[in-house]
């Protein structure tokens, strides 16, 4: 069985592609489903990118924003990722770029670049700067979650190569520092170049650390891989996207880009918004529900920050670009849920919200694609920011504590006739009637409102002449009279298991009708000249 270990390789350019294919040909012979050693080396990003010295567009990518309704979602749900941070494990970051002003809250270099200086995360490649900007830029470009901060963790060298031991160390660093820097999502736009359908790896410390982060409600988003054509259109994903604990992401086009040819050999003869990119690896749940590709979002062509200068721009095609789009969506959902509940949502909740089925979030691979790969003809989940946050709202609304029903009591007093009428609805009415000087106060108990509030006060100058009528209607009612001097008191309890009590009252005539149900009547230290009681034991 072949090992997944491989020597470091240089960044994949078109002229070096044939050599690279020979190098990886022996890495795909291992049997699916059997335990294999976890990969050691990272294949340099094969995304096709272009760097520009000046910005050509003034937003992150208007086509992407429109296709997955990002701007609408930010406005409708009042979210932008504020209060949270994304850790980007990549080639580093041009921290001085205008898109990242005051947004880099921590940094760390885990490579041997720059003499292994832990504080030097300078991006000499461009890939990491583009990726970070897609997720959270705010300046010349606008990312998916422009209010979020960023933590660049340099795990790839400037030639794009790297080893998974750097990833391992970076994930450990995140576990230790996430709370301090409010890191809630990790972006891994990298992989080993394989095409797996299972995640049955041995001695996989990377997976253990991702599991630990997931238990802390920190999402780890991974690019699915760019080698669908090279693997003869066979389903599968690269490592670590294949790990079921990650949120794995494939790429769609965000607009009509015309014909696009890729170094891998993939060709899109025509393109349009929401079409599957021919390079994007994919794994349908029918093949393996546990390790499926979780989401497809725009990944070509995405424009963001560049490294030529502090105002520069870059455009890339790749699942590396789709991953930070998804990480940005995660930040929006996390901010919304945290505001509602006081804590981050679970990663299971995030995946459920992002994969919610609506007319906008299901695309069939092969229904309108025009490329040189064999499309599966299967539906995959695709992203939409409004639908995601709507799903979050519906779930959080349904799980919110339900306030007890409030019953309503209406009190009317006529000073000309000296008559007060208290009327309850069909709920469980709880009231106390008690004088204070010339005021007669009707106070609401738990779960009850009196005249729309907690109490109602009425001035009664001749209280001993008062005619007090209480009609409580249905429900389990509780009516208390304390120190009430009145001419007549009539209490109709109607249906329900009701109780009424008189304490320290002076009443000329009292009539109580319990109606249906089991009712109680108690009098304590009260003077009642005449009393008529019906339907009360």
Secondary structure, DSSP 8 states (H G I E B T S, - for coil): ---S---------GGGHHHHHHHHGGGG-S-TTS-EE---EEB----EEEEESS-S-SSS-HHHHHHTTHHHHHHHHT-S-TT-EEEEEES---TTSGGGTTTEEEEEE-SSGGGG-TT----SSSHHHHHHHHHH-BSSSB-TTTT-EEEEEE-S-TTS-EEHHHHHHHHHHHHHHHHHHTEEEEEE--B-S--BS---EES-HHHHHHHHHHHTT-EEEEE--S-TTTTTT--BB-TTTTSTTSEEEEEEE-S----EE-TTS-EEEE--TT-B-TT--B--TTT-SSS---EEEEEESEEEE-SSSTT-EEEEESHHHHHHHHHHHHHHHHHHHHHHHSS---HHHHHHHHT---TTSEEETTSS-EESS-----EEEB--HHHHHHHHHHHHHHHS------EEEEEEEETTTTEEEEEE-SS--EEEEEEETTEEEEEE-TTEEETTBSEEEEE-TTGGG-EEEEE--SS--EEEEES-EEEEEEEE--SSS-EEEEES-EEEEEEEE--SS--EEEEES-EEEEEEEES--
